[in-house]
Amino acid sequence: MDRRPLIVVGSAVALLASAFAVRRLLSNPCVQKRLGMTVKPELCDEAVDLASEDSFPASDPPSFTATTAGLAL
């Protein structure tokens, strides 16, 4: 059995998938900013601000409640 057609089809599918992944990656404003492409800077910062707001309760330190030990009877 000749495997050349399977290799050609597999290579074409891999090339198509990698092209799709690169295209998807380059549509991200933060990646565009790192690569020096022209992008509105507030688009990347907006995602960071939103993530920071979403994690707000988890970033608060626990409150300190002073307790006193009572006498055990």
OpenMM code with the backbone's topology and positions (N, CA, C; nanometers):
from openmm import Vec3, app, unit

residues = "MET ASP ARG ARG PRO LEU ILE VAL VAL GLY SER ALA VAL ALA LEU LEU ALA SER ALA PHE ALA VAL ARG ARG LEU LEU SER ASN PRO CYS VAL GLN LYS ARG LEU GLY MET THR VAL LYS PRO GLU LEU CYS ASP GLU ALA VAL ASP LEU ALA SER GLU ASP SER PHE PRO ALA SER ASP PRO PRO SER PHE THR ALA THR THR ALA GLY LEU ALA LEU".split()
positions = [
    Vec3(0.0847, -0.1182, 0.0000),
    Vec3(0.0000, 0.0000, 0.0000),
    Vec3(0.0893, 0.1246, 0.0000),
    Vec3(0.0563, 0.2141, -0.0886),
    Vec3(0.1343, 0.3372, -0.1008),
    Vec3(0.0801, 0.4411, -0.0017),
    Vec3(0.1680, 0.4925, 0.0790),
    Vec3(0.1244, 0.5884, 0.1831),
    Vec3(0.1391, 0.7339, 0.1397),
    Vec3(0.1896, 0.7581, 0.0228),
    Vec3(0.2110, 0.8959, -0.0206),
    Vec3(0.0834, 0.9800, -0.0210),
    Vec3(-0.0298, 0.9297, -0.0688),
    Vec3(-0.1511, 1.0134, -0.0637),
    Vec3(-0.1912, 1.0507, 0.0793),
    Vec3(-0.1725, 0.9592, 0.1727),
    Vec3(-0.2053, 0.9900, 0.3126),
    Vec3(-0.1117, 1.0961, 0.3692),
    Vec3(0.0147, 1.0895, 0.3325),
    Vec3(0.1116, 1.1883, 0.3797),
    Vec3(0.0792, 1.3257, 0.3225),
    Vec3(0.0410, 1.3293, 0.1940),
    Vec3(0.0077, 1.4571, 0.1309),
    Vec3(-0.1171, 1.5175, 0.1954),
    Vec3(-0.2193, 1.4364, 0.2161),
    Vec3(-0.3428, 1.4861, 0.2777),
    Vec3(-0.3162, 1.5294, 0.4218),
    Vec3(-0.2408, 1.4507, 0.4962),
    Vec3(-0.2080, 1.4868, 0.6346),
    Vec3(-0.1284, 1.6153, 0.6429),
    Vec3(-0.0355, 1.6330, 0.5510),
    Vec3(0.0442, 1.7562, 0.5489),
    Vec3(-0.0422, 1.8768, 0.5154),
    Vec3(-0.1359, 1.8592, 0.4219),
    Vec3(-0.2246, 1.9695, 0.3850),
    Vec3(-0.3145, 2.0086, 0.5017),
    Vec3(-0.3645, 1.9106, 0.5734),
    Vec3(-0.4495, 1.9393, 0.6896),
    Vec3(-0.3683, 2.0090, 0.7986),
    Vec3(-0.2463, 1.9653, 0.8225),
    Vec3(-0.1610, 2.0286, 0.9234),
    Vec3(-0.1281, 2.1723, 0.8849),
    Vec3(-0.1007, 2.1959, 0.7573),
    Vec3(-0.0712, 2.3314, 0.7107),
    Vec3(-0.1926, 2.4218, 0.7266),
    Vec3(-0.3099, 2.3716, 0.6929),
    Vec3(-0.4327, 2.4492, 0.7075),
    Vec3(-0.4611, 2.4812, 0.8541),
    Vec3(-0.4421, 2.3837, 0.9418),
    Vec3(-0.4664, 2.4054, 1.0845),
    Vec3(-0.3682, 2.5068, 1.1427),
    Vec3(-0.2418, 2.4986, 1.1016),
    Vec3(-0.1444, 2.5938, 1.1551),
    Vec3(-0.1704, 2.7345, 1.1019),
    Vec3(-0.2141, 2.7466, 0.9772),
    Vec3(-0.2480, 2.8790, 0.9237),
    Vec3(-0.3659, 2.9386, 0.9989),
    Vec3(-0.4644, 2.8569, 1.0313),
    Vec3(-0.5792, 2.9038, 1.1087),
    Vec3(-0.5358, 2.9481, 1.2486),
    Vec3(-0.4454, 2.8715, 1.3109),
    Vec3(-0.3988, 2.9062, 1.4458),
    Vec3(-0.3217, 3.0379, 1.4450),
    Vec3(-0.2369, 3.0583, 1.3454),
    Vec3(-0.1602, 3.1835, 1.3368),
    Vec3(-0.2538, 3.3014, 1.3136),
    Vec3(-0.3512, 3.2823, 1.2259),
    Vec3(-0.4474, 3.3896, 1.1992),
    Vec3(-0.5252, 3.4260, 1.3251),
    Vec3(-0.5667, 3.3251, 1.3996),
    Vec3(-0.6406, 3.3480, 1.5247),
    Vec3(-0.5522, 3.4182, 1.6279),
    Vec3(-0.4280, 3.3773, 1.6358),
    Vec3(-0.3352, 3.4368, 1.7314),
    Vec3(-0.3079, 3.5826, 1.6981),
    Vec3(-0.2925, 3.6135, 1.5706),
    Vec3(-0.2625, 3.7507, 1.5306),
    Vec3(-0.3837, 3.8430, 1.5416),
    Vec3(-0.5020, 3.7890, 1.5643),
    Vec3(-0.6189, 3.8749, 1.5826),
    Vec3(-0.6304, 3.9250, 1.7263),
    Vec3(-0.5458, 3.8736, 1.8157),
    Vec3(-0.5466, 3.9151, 1.9562),
    Vec3(-0.4734, 4.0485, 1.9694),
    Vec3(-0.5381, 4.1521, 2.0256),
    Vec3(-0.4736, 4.2834, 2.0358),
    Vec3(-0.3470, 4.2829, 2.1210),
    Vec3(-0.3404, 4.1992, 2.2244),
    Vec3(-0.2209, 4.1951, 2.3082),
    Vec3(-0.1027, 4.1371, 2.2320),
    Vec3(-0.1268, 4.0380, 2.1485),
    Vec3(-0.0199, 3.9801, 2.0668),
    Vec3(0.0252, 4.0820, 1.9627),
    Vec3(-0.0694, 4.1525, 1.9035),
    Vec3(-0.0345, 4.2556, 1.8060),
    Vec3(0.0525, 4.3634, 1.8699),
    Vec3(0.0216, 4.3999, 1.9926),
    Vec3(0.0992, 4.5027, 2.0623),
    Vec3(0.2414, 4.4550, 2.0884),
    Vec3(0.2579, 4.3266, 2.1282),
    Vec3(0.3912, 4.2728, 2.1541),
    Vec3(0.4749, 4.2624, 2.0284),
    Vec3(0.4103, 4.2391, 1.9147),
    Vec3(0.4824, 4.2268, 1.7885),
    Vec3(0.5095, 4.3618, 1.7242),
    Vec3(0.4630, 4.4690, 1.7856),
    Vec3(0.4875, 4.6030, 1.7340),
    Vec3(0.3922, 4.6427, 1.6233),
    Vec3(0.2833, 4.5718, 1.6098),
    Vec3(0.1841, 4.6068, 1.5087),
    Vec3(0.0994, 4.7217, 1.5620),
    Vec3(0.0395, 4.7969, 1.4729),
    Vec3(-0.0427, 4.9092, 1.5166),
    Vec3(-0.1731, 4.8557, 1.5739),
    Vec3(-0.1982, 4.8923, 1.6963),
    Vec3(-0.3191, 4.8488, 1.7656),
    Vec3(-0.3549, 4.9566, 1.8675),
    Vec3(-0.4804, 4.9678, 1.8958),
    Vec3(-0.5221, 5.0616, 1.9996),
    Vec3(-0.4772, 5.0062, 2.1343),
    Vec3(-0.3983, 5.0793, 2.2108),
    Vec3(-0.3459, 5.0260, 2.3366),
    Vec3(-0.4531, 4.9966, 2.4401),
    Vec3(-0.5650, 5.0668, 2.4331),
    Vec3(-0.6682, 5.0445, 2.5341),
    Vec3(-0.7368, 4.9092, 2.5169),
    Vec3(-0.7272, 4.8472, 2.4001),
    Vec3(-0.7889, 4.7158, 2.3813),
    Vec3(-0.7216, 4.6109, 2.4672),
    Vec3(-0.5905, 4.6148, 2.4750),
    Vec3(-0.5173, 4.5170, 2.5558),
    Vec3(-0.5336, 4.5487, 2.7045),
    Vec3(-0.5264, 4.6749, 2.7392),
    Vec3(-0.5387, 4.7139, 2.8792),
    Vec3(-0.6790, 4.6858, 2.9324),
    Vec3(-0.7783, 4.6934, 2.8459),
    Vec3(-0.9161, 4.6687, 2.8882),
    Vec3(-0.9325, 4.5243, 2.9364),
    Vec3(-0.8671, 4.4312, 2.8693),
    Vec3(-0.8764, 4.2904, 2.9103),
    Vec3(-0.8118, 4.2697, 3.0468),
    Vec3(-0.7011, 4.3383, 3.0722),
    Vec3(-0.6335, 4.3270, 3.2017),
    Vec3(-0.7193, 4.3878, 3.3116),
    Vec3(-0.7792, 4.5027, 3.2851),
    Vec3(-0.8650, 4.5668, 3.3839),
    Vec3(-0.9872, 4.4808, 3.4158),
    Vec3(-1.0452, 4.4202, 3.3135),
    Vec3(-1.1617, 4.3353, 3.3353),
    Vec3(-1.1246, 4.2130, 3.4193),
    Vec3(-1.0112, 4.1520, 3.3908),
    Vec3(-0.9675, 4.0358, 3.4696),
    Vec3(-0.9391, 4.0769, 3.6135),
    Vec3(-0.8846, 4.1962, 3.6325),
    Vec3(-0.8559, 4.2448, 3.7672),
    Vec3(-0.9854, 4.2684, 3.8454),
    Vec3(-1.0851, 4.3248, 3.7792),
    Vec3(-1.2128, 4.3480, 3.8455),
    Vec3(-1.2829, 4.2166, 3.8791),
    Vec3(-1.2702, 4.1184, 3.7907),
    Vec3(-1.3349, 3.9892, 3.8149),
    Vec3(-1.2727, 3.9156, 3.9322),
    Vec3(-1.1453, 3.9381, 3.9590),
    Vec3(-1.0782, 3.8665, 4.0677),
    Vec3(-1.0749, 3.9482, 4.1965),
    Vec3(-1.1502, 4.0566, 4.2024),
    Vec3(-1.1403, 4.1475, 4.3172),
    Vec3(-1.1670, 4.0814, 4.4523),
    Vec3(-1.2748, 4.0065, 4.4716),
    Vec3(-1.2956, 3.9495, 4.6059),
    Vec3(-1.1845, 3.8531, 4.6471),
    Vec3(-1.1266, 3.7831, 4.5526),
    Vec3(-1.0218, 3.6875, 4.5867),
    Vec3(-0.8913, 3.7573, 4.6235),
    Vec3(-0.8751, 3.8828, 4.5822),
    Vec3(-0.7508, 3.9513, 4.6105),
    Vec3(-0.7540, 4.0279, 4.7425),
    Vec3(-0.8692, 4.0336, 4.8079),
    Vec3(-0.8772, 4.1018, 4.9365),
    Vec3(-0.8165, 4.0140, 5.0452),
    Vec3(-0.7375, 4.0733, 5.1335),
    Vec3(-0.6862, 3.9933, 5.2445),
    Vec3(-0.7986, 3.9623, 5.3431),
    Vec3(-0.7863, 3.8551, 5.4165),
    Vec3(-0.8912, 3.8240, 5.5149),
    Vec3(-0.8951, 3.9301, 5.6246),
    Vec3(-1.0131, 3.9560, 5.6739),
    Vec3(-1.0247, 4.0569, 5.7789),
    Vec3(-0.9724, 3.9995, 5.9101),
    Vec3(-0.9200, 4.0880, 5.9902),
    Vec3(-0.8665, 4.0467, 6.1199),
    Vec3(-0.9703, 4.0772, 6.2255),
    Vec3(-1.0113, 3.9769, 6.2975),
    Vec3(-1.1071, 3.9945, 6.4059),
    Vec3(-1.0373, 3.9570, 6.5351),
    Vec3(-1.0226, 4.0539, 6.6202),
    Vec3(-0.9559, 4.0276, 6.7480),
    Vec3(-1.0493, 3.9478, 6.8366),
    Vec3(-0.9967, 3.8462, 6.8979),
    Vec3(-1.0757, 3.7654, 6.9896),
    Vec3(-1.0033, 3.7602, 7.1231),
    Vec3(-1.0793, 3.7382, 7.2264),
    Vec3(-1.0193, 3.7205, 7.3574),
    Vec3(-1.0599, 3.5836, 7.4100),
    Vec3(-0.9689, 3.5225, 7.4766),
    Vec3(-0.9989, 3.3914, 7.5318),
    Vec3(-1.0738, 3.4122, 7.6647),
    Vec3(-1.1807, 3.3418, 7.6778),
    Vec3(-1.2593, 3.3519, 7.8005),
    Vec3(-1.2173, 3.2466, 7.9008),
    Vec3(-1.2672, 3.2588, 8.0205),
    Vec3(-1.2377, 3.1599, 8.1236),
    Vec3(-1.3268, 3.0395, 8.1036),
    Vec3(-1.2684, 2.9243, 8.1045),
    Vec3(-1.3475, 2.8033, 8.0901),
    Vec3(-1.4003, 2.7630, 8.2273),
    Vec3(-1.5256, 2.7382, 8.2342),
    Vec3(-1.5838, 2.6994, 8.3632),
    Vec3(-1.6124, 2.5531, 8.3703),
] * unit.nanometer
topology = app.Topology()
chain = topology.addChain("A")
for resn in residues:
    res = topology.addResidue(resn, chain)
    for name in ("N", "CA", "C"):
        topology.addAtom(name, app.Element.getBySymbol(name[0]), res)
